[in-house]
Amino acid sequence: MSRRCELTGVGPMVGHNVSHSNIKTKRRFLPALAPVTLQSDALGQSFTLRIRNAALRTLDARGGLDIFLLKARDEALSPRALKIKRQLKAKLAQPAA
């Protein structure tokens, strides 16, 4: 399983551990991923995604999964999130009958 956020696309970053004597050794900064169950209001379903804790706070600030997905770039989303976005667009494009 990849260490990449399914909504924002953020993955591991590279940097240095710097000791007191200023010796630099390579290290990886891994994103804080958590499996979260998110509810889609328009679809009436819940989805489990592995997202960063920072992305979870962003979801709350923007107003939920549906609004976040509609504004998100397709390149940043995982294949599962893209599938949810396509379902969401199809549901919103249908006339309310």
C-alpha positions in Angstrom: 0.0 0.0 0.0 1.5 3.4 -1.0 2.1 6.1 1.5 0.2 8.7 -0.4 -2.9 10.7 0.6 -5.8 9.7 -1.6 -7.3 13.2 -1.6 -4.3 15.6 -1.8 -1.7 13.3 -3.4 1.0 14.2 -0.8 3.6 11.5 -0.4 6.9 11.0 1.4 9.4 13.9 1.3 13.1 13.8 1.7 15.3 15.8 4.1 18.2 15.5 6.5 18.7 14.5 10.1 21.1 17.1 11.4 23.1 16.1 14.5 24.5 18.5 17.1 27.9 18.3 15.3 26.1 19.3 12.1 26.5 15.9 10.4 23.7 15.4 7.9 22.2 12.0 7.1 19.3 11.4 4.7 15.8 10.7 6.1 12.2 10.5 4.9 9.3 12.5 6.2 6.2 10.3 5.9 2.8 11.8 5.8 0.5 11.1 8.8 -2.0 8.8 7.1 -5.2 7.6 8.8 -8.0 5.4 7.5 -11.1 7.5 7.7 -14.7 6.8 6.8 -16.2 9.8 5.0 -19.9 10.4 4.3 -21.0 11.7 0.9 -24.2 13.7 1.3 -25.2 13.7 -2.4 -24.5 9.9 -3.0 -25.8 8.8 0.4 -22.9 6.5 0.9 -19.8 6.3 3.1 -16.3 5.7 1.8 -13.1 4.6 3.6 -10.0 6.5 2.4 -6.5 6.8 3.6 -5.9 10.5 4.0 -3.6 12.8 5.9 -4.7 14.4 9.2 -4.2 17.8 7.6 -6.5 16.8 4.7 -9.2 15.8 7.3 -9.0 19.3 8.8 -9.3 20.8 5.3 -12.4 18.7 4.6 -14.1 20.1 7.7 -13.2 23.6 6.8 -14.5 23.4 3.2 -17.7 21.7 4.2 -17.4 18.0 3.5 -16.3 15.4 1.0 -18.6 16.4 -1.9 -17.4 20.0 -2.0 -13.7 19.0 -1.6 -13.9 16.5 -4.5 -15.7 18.8 -6.9 -12.9 21.4 -6.4 -10.0 19.0 -6.3 -7.6 18.6 -9.3 -7.8 15.1 -10.9 -4.0 14.7 -10.9 -3.9 14.8 -7.1 -6.7 12.3 -6.5 -6.2 8.6 -6.3 -8.1 6.2 -8.7 -10.6 5.4 -5.9 -11.2 9.1 -5.2 -11.6 9.8 -8.9 -14.2 7.1 -9.2 -16.1 8.8 -6.3 -15.8 12.2 -8.0 -17.2 10.8 -11.3 -20.1 9.2 -9.5 -20.7 12.5 -7.7 -20.7 14.5 -11.0 -23.1 12.1 -12.6 -25.5 12.3 -9.7 -25.5 16.1 -9.6 -25.9 16.2 -13.4 -29.2 14.2 -13.3 -32.3 16.4 -13.2 -34.2 16.2 -9.9 -37.1 14.0 -11.0 
